[in-house]
Amino acid sequence: DEYQWKGPFYFIQGADPQFGLMKAWAVGDTNNGDDEWGEEIKLAEQAVQAINKLNPKPKFFVLCGDLIHGMPGTQWRKDQERDLKYVLKDTHQDIPLVFVSGNHDIGNTPTRETIEHYCSNWGDDYFSFWVGGVFFLVLNSQLYFDSSKCPELKQAQDVWLNEQLAIAEQQKCKHIIVFQHIPLFLRKPDEDHDYFNLEKSVRQELMEKFHKAGIFSNF
């Protein structure tokens, strides 16, 4: 039913609730200073309250990564995950939640174990869905940033992505939207690689796939 275009709709996009970041940043210890996240709780509660008041309701609410600050294996991670879930459970039941993995969720260099932990808490690390005739793709961008510890998982995502783009072409999809934590680029497609974008060759490969499928960058 959702394959068909039925008219305009909207969704809400957020990113980086990152419970624990504000204290860590304030004390200058981004590795171990994330033992408080009261301010983040307040901001997340305000966001949920604002979204619940919208009329008509958004089709879904997507959070594009860095759900919590604590990297895999750090002390406060489990508590941060618990508190974020507690806040998000108040989102209206008619507004589905969509989660995207970020580097703080699965690590700068993810492993099979860190990805499995994420999936057990938040759902699949990559998947697709249709809403109102629009095809949405959620990618695990860390696999494109550094998959050295789980190359087989990157390969699996590549195979899956090719299949999804073929489906979109078969369905003659007019609108495709891709969600990922790390953007392909920040300002221009040929910019140098750094911590906040994808390496040039990886970027180019993805951009060619997307362009062929009718997906255009919009930043």
N, C-alpha and C positions, 0 to 999 in steps of 0.2 A: 504493500500500500504506500509506503514512503518513497518508492521509486518515482512517483509522479509529482510534478510541480503543481502546487495548489495555490500559489500566490505568495506574497512577501511574508517573511517571518524574521525573527531575530533570536540571537543567543547571547549569553554573557561570557566574556573571556576574562579570566584573571590569571595571575602568575605570581610565583614566589611569595606565598604566605610565610614561608621559611621561619617557622617558630624557632626562636633563639638567636636570630641574626642581629637584632637591634642591640642586645646586651653585649654580644661578642664584638660587634663593631665599635661600640662605645668604649669598651675597655681595651681595645686594640689586640684582642686575642681571638681571632676567628676560628682557631682550632679547638680551644677548650673553654672559651668564655661564654658559652651558650647555656648557662644554668638557669636563666630566667627568660620568660616569654609572655609576661602579662600584657605588655603593650600589643603584641601580635594577636593575642586572644581577643582583645577589645576591637581591634581593626577588623579581624575576621568576623566577629559577631555583628559589627556594623554593616559589613558587606552582605552577610546573609539576611539581615533585617531589611536592608534596602532592596535586595533582589526579591524577597518575598512580597514586597508591597507593589511590585510592578504589575501593571494591567494594560494589555494582556500579558500573560506570563511568558517568559522566554522559553524557547524549546528545550534548552539545556544550559548548564553552567559548566564551563570547562576551565580547569586549573592547569596551566602549562608548565608544570615542573617546579622543583625545589619546594616541595610541600613543607618540609621541615629543614632545619639547618644542620642538625647532627649528621655527619657522614656515617656510612656503614661502620659499625663496630665502636662508635663513640658512646659516652656515658649516658647522655640525656635523650638519645634518639627515641627509645621506646615511649618515654613519657611525652615527648613532643608529638609523636604520631597519635597517641591516645587522646591528647587534648585537641588536636585538630579535628579528629573524627567526632569528638564530642560537640564541637562547635558546628560542624557541617551537618550533623544529623538533624539540625533544626531547619535546614533548607526544605521548602515546601515539597511535599511528596510528589507533586505534579511536575517538578523541575529536576530531571535526571542530572546526576553529577558525572562528569567525564574527567578522568585524571591522565596527565601526561608525565612521564618520568623525567627528572632532571638530574644533574650531576650530584647534588646533595642527597638524592633519593637512592641512587644506585652506585655512586662513586665516580670520580673522574675517569678511572679505568675500571669499568664494571667487570664483574665476574659472574659466572653462572649462579653462584650462591647469592650475591647481592641482588641480582635480577629476580631470582626465585623469591627472595624475601619481599621485594617490592610487590611482586605479583600476588603473593599471599595476603598482602595488606590492602592493595589498591586496585587490583585487577591487572589485566594483560598489559604488557609494556608496549605492544603495538597491535592495532586493530582498526577496523573500518566500520562505518555505519552510514545509513541513509536517513535524511530528514527532509521531508517536503520536496523531494526531487534533487536535493543537493547531496553529493557524495563527500563524506568526511574521512580523512585518513589521519590516524594518530601514529607517529613514529617515535622510536627510541633513538634519539639523536646522539646519545653517548656511544652507541655502537658505530657511528660514523666519526666520532671524535677520537676514540681509542678503543679498539676491540682486541687489543693484543692478548688479553687473558681469556677471551672467549670468541675467537674468530668464527667458529661454527655458528654462533648465534647471529652474528652480522650476516653471514651468508644466508641463513634461514630468512632473515628479514628482507634481504635483497630479493630472494626468490618470491617471497610473499608479496612484496611491493610490485614487482613486475606483473604478478597475477592480478593484483587489484587494479592496476592501471589498464590491463587488458579488459577486465570486467567493465570498467568505466567506459572504455571505447566501445565495447559490445553493446552497452546500454545506451550509447549515444548521450552520455551525461554532459549537460551544458555547464554545470558548475561543480568544481572540485575544490575543496579547502583542506589544506594540510596543517596539522598542529605538530609542533616539535619544540623542545626547550631551547636548543642552540639554533640560532638562525643560520641560514646559508651564508648571509653576509649582513653587515650593519649599515653600510652606506652605498656601496657599489659592488657589482658582481666580481670585479677583478681585484678587489682590495687584498692586502696581505693577510695571511693567516695569523691569528692570535688566540688568546684564551676564549674569546667571546664569539668566534665564528668557526666555520668548518674549514679544514685544509682545502687548498685550491683544487686539487685533482678530484677529491671527493665531492666538493661543491659543484664542480663542472659536470661530473657524471650525473648527479641528482638533478641539476638544472636542465640538462638535456632530456632526461626522462620526463621531467615535469612539463617541459615545453612541448614535447611531442604529444603528451596527453592533454594539452590545453590548459595547463596550470601555469599561472604567471605570478611572479614575486610581487608582493605588495607590502612595503614597509613604510 
